[in-house]
Amino acid sequence: MSGTILLAATASAAAQTADPVGEWLVEDGSARIKVVSCPQGPNQPPTLWGVIWAETSPGRDTANPDPSMRNRPMLGVPILINMRQSESNLWNGKIYDARGGSIYDAKISLNRKDMLEVRGCVASIFCGGQDWRRITDPKTPPVPTTAATPAAPQAKSGAMAQSQQTKGAAMSKGASSAPAAAADPICSNVSSLVPRT
């Protein structure tokens, strides 16, 4: 009996400390997704965003419903969008399916194997998903290049370059706030990179 209580207590503690922030390898190993926590403002919990951080084969956002975004590189494009924590180990938001150019309702949670369970649904009826593995070895392919890092000065194309340009413009206007300073640089304008449907 005491073993059952200990197991339940351990599972409960793990759920309370669940943190999907980090880098994840998608199920087929073709991309690395970086999940960041972005502050939302006073008295509001942060939201999670996941962007394509590295790819085995660089792609373009050719299925994007917005023709003006179809030629942009996939590197830096948000995949997990505005995920809000609804339970101790559950976040709800949207997911972008770049292959079909659609955005679906989604939820993410961590399981005991340090896998991120990513599930998306159309009209809450047709659901599917993947399990992404947490990357613990920085050499796990695909490995991000320096151009994938928002702070890289040589990045001139792709969603991350757009993010850096917008961030620089905000800094030059003197915009600053304590929560934004602690945020990952991806947070500076990730919402403007969401595919328009």
JOVENDA-V176070 format. One record per pair of residues at least 6 apart in sequence whose C-alpha atoms are under 6 Angstrom apart, sorted by sequence separation. I is the first residue (numbers start at 1). J is the second residue. If there is no record, write none. Layout:
# JOVENDA-V176070
[[I & J] [I & J]]
This chain:
# JOVENDA-V176070
[[40 & 46] [64 & 70] [85 & 91] [96 & 102] [110 & 116] [121 & 127] [155 & 161] [25 & 32] [39 & 46] [84 & 91] [96 & 103] [109 & 116] [110 & 117] [120 & 127] [24 & 32] [38 & 46] [62 & 70] [83 & 91] [84 & 92] [95 & 103] [109 & 117] [120 & 128] [147 & 155] [24 & 33] [38 & 47] [61 & 70] [83 & 92] [95 & 104] [108 & 117] [119 & 128] [120 & 129] [23 & 33] [37 & 47] [83 & 93] [94 & 104] [108 & 118] [119 & 129] [150 & 160] [23 & 34] [37 & 48] [60 & 71] [61 & 72] [82 & 93] [94 & 105] [95 & 106] [118 & 129] [22 & 34] [36 & 48] [60 & 72] [81 & 93] [93 & 105] [94 & 106] [107 & 119] [118 & 130] [22 & 35] [36 & 49] [60 & 73] [61 & 74] [81 & 94] [93 & 106] [106 & 119] [118 & 131] [21 & 35] [35 & 49] [59 & 73] [60 & 74] [81 & 95] [92 & 106] [106 & 120] [117 & 131] [150 & 164] [21 & 36] [35 & 50] [59 & 74] [80 & 95] [92 & 107] [105 & 120] [116 & 131] [34 & 50] [79 & 95] [91 & 107] [104 & 120] [105 & 121] [116 & 132] [33 & 50] [34 & 51] [79 & 96] [91 & 108] [104 & 121] [115 & 132] [33 & 51] [90 & 108] [104 & 122] [115 & 133] [33 & 52] [34 & 53] [90 & 109] [33 & 53] [89 & 109] [32 & 53] [167 & 188] [32 & 54] [53 & 75] [31 & 54] [52 & 75] [53 & 76] [31 & 55] [52 & 76] [30 & 55] [51 & 76] [52 & 77] [30 & 56] [51 & 77] [163 & 189] [51 & 78] [50 & 78] [51 & 79] [50 & 79] [50 & 80] [49 & 80] [49 & 81] [49 & 82] [48 & 82] [47 & 82] [48 & 83] [47 & 83] [65 & 101] [47 & 84] [63 & 100] [64 & 101] [63 & 101] [18 & 89] [16 & 88] [15 & 88] [15 & 89] [77 & 159] [76 & 159] [76 & 160] [73 & 158] [56 & 142] [72 & 158] [55 & 142] [54 & 142] [54 & 143] [54 & 144] [27 & 131] [27 & 132] [26 & 132] [25 & 132] [24 & 132] [25 & 133] [24 & 133] [24 & 134] [24 & 135] [23 & 135] [78 & 194] [66 & 196] [65 & 197] [38 & 183] [38 & 187]]
